[in-house]
């Protein structure tokens, strides 16, 4: 009666481990770019939600509402939604992740929505450009207050 060994040989194990290593080396860069794209989508979505919140609060309360950076003029920092009349803070929005940039047309310091939901200040449409690595998104705020995001 012959005995046959059970299990894997050393060669089979080395081939399997090397194949897994090669596949991991190919997948990791794609995974990190996918994570960066997902973070960009999430942050632009958060920004769009904050802008819509300010606009809807202006409509619901029947007063002008502003959204602006809490400190300084960088839109990547914490944002505040405030009443235009007395600067009472209604909501605070978390800052963007490190490495992300957000620029506006004409270096807008604050956005103000009127009681009809339109853009009261500035007097022209605003385009915000979000960049995180190779991911670029734009958020456009029209004079009627409509907020549209686009990008790859």
N, C-alpha and C positions, 0 to 999 in steps of 0.2 A: 504494500500500500504506500503510494507516494504522497508526500505532504506538500501541499502547495501553499506558498506564503500569501497572506492576505495583506492588502494595503497598497500604497503607492511606492513606486521606486523613487530614488533620489532625482533621477533625470526628469521624470514626469512632474515632480513637485517644482523643480527649478524652472521648467518650461512654463508651468502655470503661473508661478510668481512673476516671471519676467513679462508674460503677456499682460498680467494685471498692472504691472508697473508702467508698461508702455501705454496702455489705455488711460491710466490715471494722468500720465504726463500730457496726453492730448486733451483730456477733459478739463483739467484745472484752469487753464487760461480761458476757455469758453465759459466755465462756471463763474469765474470772477467778473467777466464782462457782463454776463447775465445778471449777476447780483448788482452791479453798478447801474445797469439799465433799470432794474426793478426799483432801486433806491431813487433814481431820477424821476421815474413815474410817480412814485409815492410822494416825493417832496413837491412836485408840481401839482399833484392832486391836493395836497394839504394847503398849498398857496391858493389854489383856485377855490377851495372850500372857505378859506378865510375871507377872500374877496367877496364871495357870494354871501357870507354871513354879514359882512359890513353893509352890503347893498340891501339885503332883506331886512336888517334891523332899521335902516334908514326908512324903508317903506313902512314897516310895521309901527314904528314910533312916530312917523311923520316929521322927522327932523333930519338934519344933515349928520352923517357919520363919516369919520375919517379912519383910514388904516395907514399906519406909518411905522417906521422903525422905532423901537422903544428908546434906544440910545444911539446917537449919531445919525448918519444918513445911509448906512449900509443896509440894504434890503436882505442881506444874508443873516442879520442878527434877529433877535426876538422882535416880533411885530405886535403892535397894540391896535385894537379896534376901540376908538374913543368917540364920545359925543363931541361934535364940533363946538357946541356952545360953551361947555365948561370943562372939556378935556377929561371927563370921567371915563375911566377905563372900563370897558364892557367885557372884553376878552383879550387874552394874551396868547399869541401863537408861537410855538417853539421855533428856535433858530434852525437854519439849514445845516446840513452836515459839513464837516470840514472838507475843503477842496472844491466845494460848489460855489459858483458865482451867480449873481442875479443882477442884471443891469436893466435900466429903464431908459426909454427915450427921453431926451432932454433932462436927464438926471432929476427926475421927479422926486421930491422929498416926501410927499404924502398924496394919497388919493382920497378924494372926498365925494361921497354919493349924496344926492339930494333926496327929498322925500318921495320923489317919483321913481327912484332907482337909477336915475341918470348920473353921469359923471359931472359933478359940479366944479371940481378943480382937479387937474388942470383943464383948460378949455379945449383940449384936443385929445384924440385917442392916444392911449398909452400902450406901448409894446414892451413887455418884460421878457428878457432873454435869460433863460436858465442854462447853465453849462456845468456839467460834471464829467470830466474826462472827455471822451469823444461823444457823449450824449448831450444833445442840444434840444431844448424845448422852448417854445414861445407861448406866452400868455398875452392875449390882446384884450384890452378893455376899451370898448367903443364908447362914444358919447352917450349912447342910450343906456349904458351900464352893462351891456351884454359882455360876458366874459367867455372867451374862446381859447382853448389851448390846442397847440399842434406841435408836432415834432416827430423825430424818428426814435 
